[in-house]
Amino acid sequence: MSEAIAFLEPRDAVLSRRREIIEDLSELVPAGRLVHEPTALVPFETDGFIAYRRRPLAVVLPETTEQVAAVMKYCHRYGIPVIPRGAGTSLSGGAIPQEDAVVLGLSAMTRILDIDYANRCAVVQAGVTNLAISEAVGADGYFYAPDPSSQLACTIGGNIAMNSGGAHCLKYGVTTNNLLGVKLVLVDGTIIDLGGKHLDATGYDLLGLVCGSEGQLGIVTEATVRLLAKPEGARPVLFGFDSAEAAGSCVADVIGAGIVPVAIEFMDKPAIEICEAFAKAGYPLDVEALLIVEVEGSEAEMEAMLASIVEIAKRHNVKTVRESQSPTEAALIWKGRKSAFGATGRIADYICMDGTVPLSQLAYVLKKTSEIIDRYGLRVANVFHAGDGNMHPLILYNINDPEDAAKAEAAGMEILKLCVDAGGCLTGEHGVGIEKRDLMRHQFSDVDLDQQMAVRSAFDADWILNPSKVFPLEGRS
């Protein structure tokens, strides 16, 4: 296990009271909803960022907002750190605990509380999975737009914490664009409602502040999300190119022409080969880069948009254009893309970066990323949301080789700095967590960070909510 990223030192005053804390917590949640035996705690030691792990003091799995509030009130009273956890799919270490912390898991809060077609929204508990919302309303012609690759497992609470996106967010926006309200438990156990079924809330936009705050401002227990009507039709098309730079330039020109498909996804040759071997999606294997472009609407609308995109692709010497011919073929195309992370995990350990760059810089950053990886003697598979410049280079390495792991982390940090230097940012949808925490000063000045930390302190003066995350450990006031 790598130790390059530091955690806060555990609080001795908390560790010394472990047995008492466990006894007290057992009175706040139903039987079977408190985990404290060492072997039972192992699954909660890490998340999708598996290079790091810490064993928590205990795990509570409440079923109601009131139980969450009781746990928070208790932990706040005794200064016990709390780590919110959804499904544990975070790729930035956002849910990795520490030895003096109580993990507050929301996986038992899985009820869809209300589906309101008149107001085109649904009210769900925070442990409901992303895909479960679309499945609940799909038969009636609706869907929930944000679609992370982990949508089968990831929860709405985690999506809100990280402001998650997905392939189809090019057109429909990320979580914050599809979130209408939340029920939030503050650090002292106070329960508040932000937003609701109405489209605009009065006062400060606290809902926008909470979305993407990585569990540091409070615990979301319920969410009101926007439902959209399904389009008349949708069609994914494969565009193959002889170079990654050509594919990147094509993306920039498509968006620059004012054309906004529902999705534009990018794969380089290693990613194409990995995903094709897993999903048998029919991806062309004789190209260096592949774009999955999906258009939607009526037949006439789709044909017109595709014609414009094909003309732009020809200017970049597109080698292959292949339209899906059936719903089954379309499903396979997306199965390959959505399975990219899991399929890559079958052949190697990897670190997934999440920097975002302006589209005009996409071809340049792809080229420089390749140079960085070559310099470290590593391999990379690039698969990402090209339409909004949200890059996901998967840096392949051996987690059991400390030298290899250190090189992978160093290469990842260089790539993230490259994204910022190219006019982008450290994260598009995975969050800062611990992974990017020490790079925050590369993007923000001390004044910027002081203002952000002041806001955080207004919600949690003692910094017990997810305390090792987001902000560099040095320089905290």
C-alpha positions in Angstrom: 0.0 0.0 0.0 1.3 3.4 -0.9 1.7 6.0 1.9 2.4 9.1 -0.2 -0.9 10.7 0.9 -1.2 11.6 4.5 -4.2 11.5 6.8 -4.9 13.5 10.0 -3.5 11.9 13.1 -6.3 10.1 15.0 -7.7 11.9 18.1 -6.5 10.1 21.2 -9.5 11.3 23.2 -11.8 9.5 20.7 -9.7 6.3 20.5 -9.5 5.9 24.3 -13.4 5.9 24.4 -13.9 3.3 21.7 -15.9 0.8 23.8 -18.1 3.5 25.3 -18.7 5.1 21.9 -19.8 1.7 20.4 -22.2 1.1 23.3 -23.7 4.6 22.9 -24.1 4.2 19.1 -25.9 0.9 19.6 -28.7 2.8 21.3 -29.1 5.2 18.4 -29.7 2.7 15.5 -31.7 -0.5 15.1 -30.2 -3.9 15.9 -27.9 -5.0 13.2 -27.2 -1.5 12.0 -23.9 -1.0 13.9 -20.7 -2.6 12.7 -17.7 -2.7 14.9 -16.0 -6.2 14.8 -12.6 -5.9 13.1 -13.4 -8.4 10.3 -16.7 -6.8 9.6 -15.1 -3.4 9.3 -12.8 -4.6 6.4 -15.2 -3.7 3.6 -15.4 -0.2 4.8 -11.7 0.4 5.0 -11.5 1.8 1.4 -13.6 2.8 -1.6 -12.9 2.8 -5.3 -9.5 4.4 -4.7 -8.1 1.1 -3.5 -4.4 2.2 -3.1 -5.3 3.5 0.4 -7.2 2.1 3.3 -7.9 2.8 7.0 -10.0 0.8 9.5 -12.7 3.0 11.0 -13.7 3.0 14.7 -17.2 1.8 13.8 -19.8 1.9 11.0 -23.5 2.9 11.5 -26.1 2.2 8.9 -29.2 4.2 9.8 -32.6 3.7 8.1 -34.1 7.2 8.7 -33.2 10.8 8.7 -34.0 10.9 12.4 -31.4 8.2 13.1 -28.8 10.1 11.1 -29.6 13.2 13.1 -29.2 11.3 16.4 -25.8 9.9 15.3 -24.6 13.4 14.2 -25.8 15.0 17.4 -23.8 12.5 19.4 -20.6 12.7 17.3 -20.7 16.5 17.4 -21.1 16.5 21.1 -18.0 14.3 21.7 -15.9 15.6 18.7 -15.9 12.3 16.9 -15.1 12.5 13.1 -17.8 11.3 10.8 -17.2 9.9 7.3 -20.3 9.8 5.1 -20.5 6.8 2.7 -22.8 5.9 -0.1 -21.9 2.8 -2.1 -18.1 3.3 -1.7 -17.5 3.8 -5.5 -15.6 7.0 -5.0 -12.5 7.1 -7.2 -10.8 9.9 -5.3 -10.8 8.3 -1.8 -13.8 10.5 -0.7 -15.2 7.7 1.6 -11.9 6.3 3.0 -12.2 6.6 6.8 -9.6 7.1 9.6 -9.0 5.2 12.8 -10.9 7.6 15.1 -13.9 8.0 12.7 -17.4 6.7 12.6 -18.5 5.8 9.0 -22.1 6.9 8.5 -23.3 4.7 5.7 -26.5 5.5 3.9 -26.9 2.1 2.0 -30.0 1.1 4.1 -31.9 4.2 3.0 -33.2 2.9 -0.3 -36.8 4.0 -0.5 -38.3 6.0 -3.4 -40.6 8.2 -1.4 -42.5 10.0 -4.2 -42.8 10.1 -8.0 -44.5 13.3 -9.1 -45.0 13.3 -12.9 -47.1 16.5 -12.7 -44.0 18.4 -11.4 -41.6 16.0 -13.2 -39.6 15.1 -10.1 -39.0 12.2 -7.7 -38.1 12.3 -4.0 -35.7 9.5 -3.0 -33.7 8.5 0.0 -29.9 9.0 -0.3 -29.1 5.3 -0.6 -31.2 4.8 -3.8 -28.9 3.9 -6.7 -28.7 6.2 -9.6 -30.1 3.6 -12.1 -33.0 2.7 -9.8 -34.6 6.0 -10.5 -34.7 5.6 -14.2 -35.9 2.0 -13.8 -38.7 3.2 -11.6 -40.0 5.7 -14.1 -38.9 4.2 -17.4 -42.2 2.4 -18.2 -44.0 5.7 -18.0 -41.6 7.4 -20.5 -39.3 9.2 -18.1 -35.7 9.0 -17.0 -33.1 10.6 -14.6 -30.3 12.1 -16.8 -27.0 11.9 -14.9 -25.5 8.4 -15.7 -22.1 7.7 -14.2 -20.4 4.5 -15.4 -21.1 3.1 -11.9 -24.8 4.0 -12.0 -25.8 0.4 -11.3 -24.1 0.7 -7.8 -23.5 4.4 -7.0 -26.1 6.2 -4.9 -27.8 9.5 -5.2 -26.2 10.7 -1.9 -22.8 10.0 -3.3 -23.6 11.6 -6.6 -24.7 14.8 -4.8 -21.5 14.8 -2.7 -19.3 14.6 -5.8 -21.6 16.4 -8.3 -21.3 13.3 -10.5 -21.8 13.4 -14.3 -21.8 10.7 -16.9 -21.8 10.2 -20.7 -25.2 11.9 -21.3 -24.4 15.0 -19.3 -23.1 16.8 -22.3 -26.7 17.7 -23.2 -28.5 17.3 -19.9 -26.0 18.5 -17.3 -24.4 17.0 -14.2 -26.1 16.3 -10.9 -26.4 19.9 -9.8 -28.4 20.6 -13.0 -30.8 17.9 -12.2 -31.2 18.4 -8.4 -34.1 20.4 -7.1 -33.8 19.9 -3.3 -32.3 17.9 -0.4 -33.0 17.1 3.2 -29.8 17.8 5.0 -28.6 16.8 8.5 -26.2 19.4 9.8 -23.2 18.6 11.9 -25.1 19.1 15.2 -28.0 16.9 14.2 -30.3 19.8 13.0 -32.5 18.8 10.0 -33.1 21.3 7.3 -34.7 21.3 3.8 -33.1 23.1 0.9 -35.0 23.7 -2.3 -37.9 21.4 -3.2 -40.3 20.6 -6.1 -40.4 24.3 -7.2 -37.9 25.3 -9.8 -36.3 28.3 -8.0 -35.7 28.8 -4.3 -35.5 32.2 -2.5 -32.4 33.4 -0.7 -28.8 32.1 -1.1 -28.3 29.1 -3.3 -27.3 26.8 -0.5 -28.4 23.8 -2.6 -25.7 24.6 -5.1 -23.2 24.9 -2.3 -24.1 21.5 -0.9 -23.9 19.7 -4.3 -20.3 18.8 -4.7 -19.2 19.6 -1.1 -18.0 16.0 -0.6 -19.9 15.4 2.6 -18.2 18.3 4.5 -21.2 20.5 5.0 -23.8 18.0 6.2 -25.4 14.6 5.5 -27.9 14.4 2.6 -30.6 11.9 3.5 -33.2 12.7 0.9 -33.1 14.3 -2.6 -35.6 15.7 -5.0 -34.4 15.1 -8.5 -35.6 16.2 -11.9 -37.3 13.7 -14.2 -37.1 14.1 -18.0 -39.3 12.7 -20.8 -37.5 10.1 -22.9 -36.6 11.3 -26.4 -38.5 10.1 -29.5 -35.4 8.2 -30.6 -31.7 7.9 -30.0 -28.8 6.5 -32.1 -25.1 6.0 -31.1 -22.6 6.2 -34.0 -19.0 5.1 -34.0 -16.3 7.4 -35.5 -12.8 5.9 -35.9 -9.7 8.0 -36.4 -6.0 7.3 -37.1 -4.8 9.4 -34.2 -6.1 10.5 -30.8 -5.2 14.1 -31.7 -7.5 13.9 -34.8 -10.4 12.6 -32.7 -9.8 15.4 -30.1 -9.7 18.1 -32.7 -12.9 16.7 -34.2 -14.7 17.0 -30.9 -13.6 20.6 -30.5 -14.9 21.5 -34.0 -18.3 19.7 -33.5 -19.0 21.7 -30.3 -17.5 24.8 -31.8 -20.0 24.6 -34.6 -22.8 24.8 -32.1 -23.7 21.1 -32.4 -24.6 19.5 -29.1 -25.2 15.8 -29.3 -26.5 14.0 -26.2 -23.0 12.4 -25.8 -19.5 12.3 -27.2 -17.3 9.7 -25.7 -13.6 9.0 -26.5 -11.5 5.8 -26.4 -8.0 5.4 -27.5 -6.6 2.1 -28.9 -5.8 0.4 -25.6 -9.3 1.2 -24.3 -10.9 0.1 -27.5 -9.2 -3.3 -27.3 -9.9 -3.7 -23.6 -13.6 -2.9 -23.9 -14.1 -4.9 -27.2 -12.6 -8.0 -25.6 -15.1 -7.6 -22.7 -18.3 -6.5 -24.3 -18.0 -7.7 -28.0 -19.6 -4.4 -28.9 -18.3 -4.3 -32.5 -15.8 -1.5 -32.0 -13.3 -1.2 -34.9 -9.9 -2.5 -34.0 -8.0 -1.0 -36.9 -8.2 2.6 -35.5 -6.1 4.6 -33.0 -9.0 6.5 -31.5 -12.8 6.1 -31.4 -15.6 8.5 -30.7 -19.1 7.3 -29.6 -21.5 10.1 -30.6 -25.1 9.7 -29.7 -27.8 11.9 -31.2 -31.5 11.9 -30.3 -34.9 13.3 -31.5 -37.1 12.5 -34.5 -35.6 10.6 -37.4 -35.3 13.8 -39.4 -33.5 15.6 -36.5 -31.1 12.7 -36.0 -30.3 12.5 -39.7 -29.7 16.2 -40.0 -27.4 16.3 -36.9 -25.5 13.3 -38.0 -24.9 14.7 -41.5 -23.3 17.8 -40.0 -21.1 15.7 -37.6 -20.0 13.4 -40.5 -19.0 16.4 -42.6 -16.8 17.8 -39.7 -15.3 14.3 -39.1 -14.3 14.1 -42.7 -12.2 17.2 -42.3 -10.3 15.2 -39.7 -9.8 12.2 -42.0 -12.3 10.0 -40.2 -11.5 6.3 -41.1 -14.7 4.6 -39.9 -18.3 5.7 -39.5 -20.7 3.1 -38.2 -24.3 3.7 -37.1 -26.0 1.3 -34.8 -28.7 -0.6 -36.7 -30.8 -1.9 -33.8 -31.6 -1.3 -30.1 -29.5 -4.4 -29.3 -26.5 -3.0 -31.2 -26.9 0.4 -29.5 -27.1 -1.3 -26.1 -23.8 -3.2 -26.8 -22.1 0.0 -27.8 -22.9 1.6 -24.5 -22.2 -1.6 -22.6 -18.7 -1.5 -23.8 -18.2 2.1 -22.8 -19.9 1.8 -19.4 -17.9 -1.3 -18.7 -14.6 0.4 -19.4 -13.4 0.7 -15.8 -14.4 -2.8 -14.8 -13.0 -4.3 -18.0 -9.7 -2.5 -17.4 -9.6 -3.9 -13.9 -9.5 -7.4 -15.3 -6.1 -6.8 -16.8 -4.3 -4.5 -14.4 -4.6 -2.2 -11.4 -5.2 1.4 -12.4 -5.6 4.9 -11.1 -8.3 6.9 -12.9 -7.6 10.6 -13.3 -10.5 13.2 -13.6 -9.1 16.4 -14.9 -11.1 18.6 -17.2 -9.8 20.8 -20.0 -11.1 23.3 -22.5 -12.0 21.5 -25.8 -9.6 23.6 -27.7 -6.8 22.0 -25.6 -8.0 18.4 -25.9 -5.7 17.3 -28.6 -2.7 19.0 -26.9 -3.4 17.5 -23.5 -3.9 14.0 -25.0 -0.5 14.3 -26.7 1.2 15.5 -23.5 -0.5 12.8 -21.4 1.0 10.2 -23.7 4.5 11.8 -23.3 4.1 11.8 -19.5 3.1 8.1 -19.4 6.0 7.1 -21.7 8.5 9.0 -19.5 7.4 7.0 -16.5 7.5 3.7 -18.4 3.8 3.0 -17.7 0.7 2.2 -19.9 -2.5 4.2 -20.1 -6.0 3.6 -21.5 -7.9 6.8 -22.3 -11.6 6.7 -22.1 -13.6 9.8 -21.2 -16.4 12.3 -21.7 -14.9 14.2 -24.7 -17.9 16.5 -25.3 -17.2 18.4 -22.1 -13.4 17.8 -21.9 -13.7 15.6 -18.8 -10.7 13.3 -19.2 -10.3 9.9 -17.6 -6.8 8.4 -18.3 -6.6 5.0 -16.7 -3.0 4.7 -15.6 -2.1 1.0 -15.4 0.3 -0.3 -12.7 0.9 -3.1 -10.2 -0.5 -2.2 -6.8 1.7 -4.8 -5.2 4.9 -3.1 -6.5 5.6 0.0 -4.4 7.9 1.5 -7.0 5.3 1.0 -9.7 2.5 2.5 -7.5 4.7 5.5 -6.8 5.3 6.1 -10.5 1.6 5.8 -11.3 0.7 8.4 -8.6 3.5 10.8 -9.8 2.4 10.5 -13.4 -1.3 11.1 -12.4 -0.3 14.2 -10.5 1.6 15.5 -13.5 -1.4 14.9 -15.7 -3.7 16.8 -13.4 -1.3 19.7 -13.2 -1.2 19.6 -17.0 -5.0 19.9 -17.1 -4.9 23.0 -14.8 -2.1 24.6 -16.8 -4.1 24.1 -20.0 -6.9 26.2 -18.5 -8.9 23.4 -17.0 -9.4 22.1 -13.5 -8.5 19.2 -11.2 -11.8 17.3 -11.2 -14.9 17.1 -13.4 -17.0 14.7 -11.5 -15.0 12.4 -9.2 -14.3 15.0 -6.5 -11.1 16.0 -4.8 -11.1 13.5 -1.9 -7.6 12.7 -0.7 -6.3 12.0 -4.3 -6.2 15.6 -5.5 -6.2 17.3 -2.1 -2.5 18.3 -2.2 -2.9 19.7 -5.7 -5.5 22.3 -4.6 -2.8 24.9 -4.3 -1.8 24.3 -7.9 -5.3 25.5 -8.9 -6.2 27.9 -6.1 -4.4 30.7 -4.3 -4.2 30.8 -0.5 -6.8 33.5 -0.6 -9.2 31.3 -2.6 -8.6 28.4 -0.3 -9.1 30.5 2.8 -12.5 31.6 1.5 -13.5 28.1 0.8 -12.4 26.9 4.2 -14.3 29.7 5.8 -17.5 28.5 4.2 -16.7 25.0 5.3 -16.1 26.2 8.9 -19.5 28.0 8.9 -21.2 24.6 8.6 -18.7 22.6 10.7 -16.5 24.7 13.0 -14.7 21.7 14.4 -14.1 20.0 11.1 -15.4 16.6 12.1 -17.2 15.9 8.8 -14.8 14.1 6.4 -11.9 16.0 7.9 -8.9 14.6 5.9 -10.4 15.4 2.5 -10.4 18.3 -0.1 -8.2 20.9 1.6 -4.4 20.5 2.1 -3.6 19.5 5.7 -0.9 22.2 5.9 -2.2 25.7 6.1 -5.5 25.0 7.7 -6.5 27.8 10.1 
